[in-house]
Amino acid sequence: MKRFVAVLAAGAALSGLGIAGAAEAAARPTGTTTCGYGVGARVCLTIDGRLASATGFASSASGPAQFASFRLELGTTAGGSLEREDLGAVVPAGGITVGPVASTVPCGTGITATFTVTRAGRTPVTAAVTVPAVC
């Protein structure tokens, strides 16, 4: 039982940092989801009516676990920023999920989600996707 409580506490702590836990994964919106890909990175954008939600995923690098910086951003094609999250974490062997970030969006606007992963000694990798908000 103590081990189970410790796992829940660790999950809650990571959740507070913007790293999705099981409870957050279940709470994501159920609308239309579209994903964009980069080398070792993926961003998925879900539009459900006037709500947009973006989640990023970074795969692990070869070798030992490595620290990375992440930027997950939700914006409009007109250049407006709706929501953004910047954080850093060690990428474990199975990869890491960042987010979600969410915002209400104006109907008929193009919504863009971008996810950038920066690791020491490597060129930053960005994944992006754009879809219209049809309400």
C-alpha atoms as an extended CHARMM CRD file, in Angstrom:
* protein
*
       135  EXT
         1         1  MET       CA              0.0000000000        0.0000000000        0.0000000000  PROA      1               0.0000000000
         2         2  LYS       CA              2.8520000000        2.4130000000        0.8070000000  PROA      2               0.0000000000
         3         3  ARG       CA              4.3300000000        1.8420000000       -2.6510000000  PROA      3               0.0000000000
         4         4  PHE       CA              0.9640000000        2.6080000000       -4.3030000000  PROA      4               0.0000000000
         5         5  VAL       CA              0.6690000000        5.8720000000       -2.3480000000  PROA      5               0.0000000000
         6         6  ALA       CA              4.2320000000        6.8270000000       -3.3290000000  PROA      6               0.0000000000
         7         7  VAL       CA              3.4350000000        6.2320000000       -7.0040000000  PROA      7               0.0000000000
         8         8  LEU       CA              0.2890000000        8.3810000000       -6.7270000000  PROA      8               0.0000000000
         9         9  ALA       CA              2.2510000000       11.1510000000       -5.0120000000  PROA      9               0.0000000000
        10        10  ALA       CA              4.9540000000       11.0490000000       -7.6970000000  PROA      10              0.0000000000
        11        11  GLY       CA              2.2750000000       11.1850000000      -10.4040000000  PROA      11              0.0000000000
        12        12  ALA       CA              0.6300000000       14.1700000000       -8.7500000000  PROA      12              0.0000000000
        13        13  ALA       CA              3.9750000000       15.9710000000       -8.5250000000  PROA      13              0.0000000000
        14        14  LEU       CA              4.7230000000       15.3630000000      -12.2150000000  PROA      14              0.0000000000
        15        15  SER       CA              1.1880000000       16.3840000000      -13.1300000000  PROA      15              0.0000000000
        16        16  GLY       CA              1.7730000000       19.7350000000      -11.4420000000  PROA      16              0.0000000000
        17        17  LEU       CA              4.7840000000       20.2610000000      -13.7250000000  PROA      17              0.0000000000
        18        18  GLY       CA              2.6990000000       19.8150000000      -16.8350000000  PROA      18              0.0000000000
        19        19  ILE       CA              3.7570000000       16.2230000000      -17.4400000000  PROA      19              0.0000000000
        20        20  ALA       CA              0.6040000000       14.2380000000      -18.0750000000  PROA      20              0.0000000000
        21        21  GLY       CA             -0.3600000000       11.4870000000      -15.6720000000  PROA      21              0.0000000000
        22        22  ALA       CA             -3.0460000000        8.8370000000      -16.1310000000  PROA      22              0.0000000000
        23        23  ALA       CA             -5.7990000000       11.0260000000      -14.6700000000  PROA      23              0.0000000000
        24        24  GLU       CA             -4.9910000000       13.8690000000      -17.0790000000  PROA      24              0.0000000000
        25        25  ALA       CA             -4.9120000000       11.5070000000      -20.0350000000  PROA      25              0.0000000000
        26        26  ALA       CA             -8.4490000000       10.3820000000      -19.2140000000  PROA      26              0.0000000000
        27        27  ALA       CA             -9.6460000000       13.9910000000      -18.8330000000  PROA      27              0.0000000000
        28        28  ARG       CA             -8.6220000000       15.1670000000      -22.3170000000  PROA      28              0.0000000000
        29        29  PRO       CA            -11.3340000000       16.4330000000      -24.6640000000  PROA      29              0.0000000000
        30        30  THR       CA            -12.9410000000       13.9680000000      -27.0770000000  PROA      30              0.0000000000
        31        31  GLY       CA            -13.1870000000       16.0610000000      -30.2750000000  PROA      31              0.0000000000
        32        32  THR       CA            -11.2430000000       15.6760000000      -33.5200000000  PROA      32              0.0000000000
        33        33  THR       CA             -7.5210000000       15.0420000000      -33.0170000000  PROA      33              0.0000000000
        34        34  THR       CA             -4.8020000000       15.7020000000      -35.5990000000  PROA      34              0.0000000000
        35        35  CYS       CA             -1.0830000000       15.1270000000      -35.0140000000  PROA      35              0.0000000000
        36        36  GLY       CA              2.1050000000       16.5780000000      -36.4760000000  PROA      36              0.0000000000
        37        37  TYR       CA              5.5500000000       14.9730000000      -36.3290000000  PROA      37              0.0000000000
        38        38  GLY       CA              9.2000000000       15.9500000000      -36.1080000000  PROA      38              0.0000000000
        39        39  VAL       CA             12.2560000000       13.7330000000      -35.6100000000  PROA      39              0.0000000000
        40        40  GLY       CA             11.6920000000       12.3600000000      -32.0990000000  PROA      40              0.0000000000
        41        41  ALA       CA              8.7420000000       14.6790000000      -31.3660000000  PROA      41              0.0000000000
        42        42  ARG       CA              4.9720000000       14.6170000000      -31.8680000000  PROA      42              0.0000000000
        43        43  VAL       CA              2.2700000000       17.1730000000      -31.1490000000  PROA      43              0.0000000000
        44        44  CYS       CA             -1.4450000000       16.4010000000      -31.1940000000  PROA      44              0.0000000000
        45        45  LEU       CA             -4.1570000000       19.0420000000      -31.3760000000  PROA      45              0.0000000000
        46        46  THR       CA             -7.7280000000       18.2600000000      -30.3630000000  PROA      46              0.0000000000
        47        47  ILE       CA            -10.5580000000       20.6120000000      -31.3370000000  PROA      47              0.0000000000
        48        48  ASP       CA            -13.8740000000       20.0500000000      -29.5670000000  PROA      48              0.0000000000
        49        49  GLY       CA            -16.2820000000       22.8790000000      -30.3570000000  PROA      49              0.0000000000
        50        50  ARG       CA            -14.6260000000       26.0520000000      -29.0420000000  PROA      50              0.0000000000
        51        51  LEU       CA            -12.0320000000       24.1790000000      -26.9410000000  PROA      51              0.0000000000
        52        52  ALA       CA             -8.5550000000       23.4270000000      -28.3250000000  PROA      52              0.0000000000
        53        53  SER       CA             -6.1200000000       21.2010000000      -26.4660000000  PROA      53              0.0000000000
        54        54  ALA       CA             -2.5190000000       20.3220000000      -27.4040000000  PROA      54              0.0000000000
        55        55  THR       CA             -0.2420000000       17.5990000000      -26.0660000000  PROA      55              0.0000000000
        56        56  GLY       CA              3.3990000000       16.9510000000      -26.9720000000  PROA      56              0.0000000000
        57        57  PHE       CA              5.4310000000       13.7400000000      -26.8450000000  PROA      57              0.0000000000
        58        58  ALA       CA              9.2240000000       13.4350000000      -27.0020000000  PROA      58              0.0000000000
        59        59  SER       CA             10.8770000000       10.0880000000      -27.5790000000  PROA      59              0.0000000000
        60        60  SER       CA             13.9800000000        9.1480000000      -25.6470000000  PROA      60              0.0000000000
        61        61  ALA       CA             17.4160000000        9.6980000000      -27.1330000000  PROA      61              0.0000000000
        62        62  SER       CA             19.7700000000        6.7820000000      -27.5240000000  PROA      62              0.0000000000
        63        63  GLY       CA             21.9930000000        6.2480000000      -24.5010000000  PROA      63              0.0000000000
        64        64  PRO       CA             21.2760000000        7.3120000000      -20.9270000000  PROA      64              0.0000000000
        65        65  ALA       CA             18.2950000000        9.4280000000      -19.8690000000  PROA      65              0.0000000000
        66        66  GLN       CA             18.8990000000       13.0360000000      -20.8690000000  PROA      66              0.0000000000
        67        67  PHE       CA             17.5620000000       16.4120000000      -19.6930000000  PROA      67              0.0000000000
        68        68  ALA       CA             15.5350000000       18.3430000000      -22.2670000000  PROA      68              0.0000000000
        69        69  SER       CA             13.6730000000       21.6410000000      -22.4190000000  PROA      69              0.0000000000
        70        70  PHE       CA             10.1620000000       21.6820000000      -23.8390000000  PROA      70              0.0000000000
        71        71  ARG       CA              7.8850000000       24.3790000000      -25.2490000000  PROA      71              0.0000000000
        72        72  LEU       CA              4.2750000000       23.4740000000      -26.0150000000  PROA      72              0.0000000000
        73        73  GLU       CA              2.3040000000       26.3110000000      -27.6000000000  PROA      73              0.0000000000
        74        74  LEU       CA             -1.2330000000       26.7840000000      -28.8230000000  PROA      74              0.0000000000
        75        75  GLY       CA             -1.8940000000       29.7550000000      -31.0920000000  PROA      75              0.0000000000
        76        76  THR       CA             -3.8170000000       31.1110000000      -34.0570000000  PROA      76              0.0000000000
        77        77  THR       CA             -2.6180000000       31.1950000000      -37.6490000000  PROA      77              0.0000000000
        78        78  ALA       CA             -2.8800000000       34.9880000000      -37.4020000000  PROA      78              0.0000000000
        79        79  GLY       CA              0.0250000000       34.8820000000      -34.9300000000  PROA      79              0.0000000000
        80        80  GLY       CA             -1.8300000000       35.1990000000      -31.6320000000  PROA      80              0.0000000000
        81        81  SER       CA             -0.6570000000       33.0700000000      -28.7170000000  PROA      81              0.0000000000
        82        82  LEU       CA             -3.4870000000       31.3600000000      -26.8130000000  PROA      82              0.0000000000
        83        83  GLU       CA             -1.5580000000       29.2660000000      -24.2870000000  PROA      83              0.0000000000
        84        84  ARG       CA              2.0440000000       28.2130000000      -23.7280000000  PROA      84              0.0000000000
        85        85  GLU       CA              3.9680000000       25.9670000000      -21.3930000000  PROA      85              0.0000000000
        86        86  ASP       CA              7.7590000000       25.8940000000      -20.9650000000  PROA      86              0.0000000000
        87        87  LEU       CA              9.4330000000       23.2970000000      -18.7820000000  PROA      87              0.0000000000
        88        88  GLY       CA             12.4010000000       21.0010000000      -18.4780000000  PROA      88              0.0000000000
        89        89  ALA       CA             12.6170000000       17.3570000000      -17.4620000000  PROA      89              0.0000000000
        90        90  VAL       CA             14.6730000000       14.2250000000      -17.8520000000  PROA      90              0.0000000000
        91        91  VAL       CA             13.3590000000       12.1380000000      -20.7510000000  PROA      91              0.0000000000
        92        92  PRO       CA             13.0280000000        8.5360000000      -19.5250000000  PROA      92              0.0000000000
        93        93  ALA       CA             13.5780000000        5.4530000000      -21.7010000000  PROA      93              0.0000000000
        94        94  GLY       CA              9.9400000000        5.3060000000      -22.8620000000  PROA      94              0.0000000000
        95        95  GLY       CA              9.7170000000        8.9900000000      -23.7710000000  PROA      95              0.0000000000
        96        96  ILE       CA              7.7080000000       11.7330000000      -22.0890000000  PROA      96              0.0000000000
        97        97  THR       CA              4.3220000000       13.3930000000      -22.5960000000  PROA      97              0.0000000000
        98        98  VAL       CA              4.0430000000       17.1420000000      -21.9840000000  PROA      98              0.0000000000
        99        99  GLY       CA              0.7880000000       18.9990000000      -21.4870000000  PROA      99              0.0000000000
       100       100  PRO       CA             -1.9730000000       19.3690000000      -22.2470000000  PROA      100             0.0000000000
       101       101  VAL       CA             -2.3780000000       23.0920000000      -22.7360000000  PROA      101             0.0000000000
       102       102  ALA       CA             -5.9050000000       24.2240000000      -23.5620000000  PROA      102             0.0000000000
       103       103  SER       CA             -7.8030000000       27.3550000000      -24.5190000000  PROA      103             0.0000000000
       104       104  THR       CA            -11.1130000000       28.4630000000      -25.9270000000  PROA      104             0.0000000000
       105       105  VAL       CA            -10.7620000000       29.4810000000      -29.5660000000  PROA      105             0.0000000000
       106       106  PRO       CA            -12.6500000000       31.7310000000      -31.9630000000  PROA      106             0.0000000000
       107       107  CYS       CA            -14.7830000000       29.7620000000      -34.4550000000  PROA      107             0.0000000000
       108       108  GLY       CA            -13.4460000000       29.6840000000      -38.0020000000  PROA      108             0.0000000000
       109       109  THR       CA             -9.8850000000       30.5010000000      -36.9580000000  PROA      109             0.0000000000
       110       110  GLY       CA             -6.8880000000       28.3640000000      -37.8700000000  PROA      110             0.0000000000
       111       111  ILE       CA             -5.3650000000       26.8840000000      -34.7050000000  PROA      111             0.0000000000
       112       112  THR       CA             -1.7100000000       25.8520000000      -34.5740000000  PROA      112             0.0000000000
       113       113  ALA       CA             -0.0290000000       23.6360000000      -31.9810000000  PROA      113             0.0000000000
       114       114  THR       CA              3.7710000000       23.5370000000      -31.8410000000  PROA      114             0.0000000000
       115       115  PHE       CA              6.0130000000       21.4160000000      -29.6400000000  PROA      115             0.0000000000
       116       116  THR       CA              9.7430000000       22.0930000000      -29.4750000000  PROA      116             0.0000000000
       117       117  VAL       CA             12.2750000000       19.8160000000      -27.7900000000  PROA      117             0.0000000000
       118       118  THR       CA             15.7650000000       21.1300000000      -27.0350000000  PROA      118             0.0000000000
       119       119  ARG       CA             18.5630000000       18.8390000000      -25.8280000000  PROA      119             0.0000000000
       120       120  ALA       CA             22.1560000000       19.8110000000      -25.0450000000  PROA      120             0.0000000000
       121       121  GLY       CA             24.4230000000       19.5280000000      -28.0680000000  PROA      121             0.0000000000
       122       122  ARG       CA             21.5640000000       18.9380000000      -30.5230000000  PROA      122             0.0000000000
       123       123  THR       CA             19.5400000000       21.0760000000      -32.8820000000  PROA      123             0.0000000000
       124       124  PRO       CA             16.0550000000       21.7860000000      -31.4530000000  PROA      124             0.0000000000
       125       125  VAL       CA             13.2990000000       19.6230000000      -32.9470000000  PROA      125             0.0000000000
       126       126  THR       CA              9.8210000000       21.0410000000      -33.6160000000  PROA      126             0.0000000000
       127       127  ALA       CA              6.5800000000       19.2980000000      -34.4850000000  PROA      127             0.0000000000
       128       128  ALA       CA              3.6110000000       21.4110000000      -35.6080000000  PROA      128             0.0000000000
       129       129  VAL       CA              0.0370000000       20.9560000000      -36.7630000000  PROA      129             0.0000000000
       130       130  THR       CA             -2.6430000000       23.4250000000      -37.9090000000  PROA      130             0.0000000000
       131       131  VAL       CA             -6.3940000000       22.8100000000      -38.1580000000  PROA      131             0.0000000000
       132       132  PRO       CA             -9.4430000000       25.0920000000      -38.4540000000  PROA      132             0.0000000000
       133       133  ALA       CA            -11.6920000000       25.5690000000      -35.4270000000  PROA      133             0.0000000000
       134       134  VAL       CA            -15.0790000000       24.6790000000      -36.8840000000  PROA      134             0.0000000000
       135       135  CYS       CA            -17.8260000000       25.2920000000      -34.3260000000  PROA      135             0.0000000000
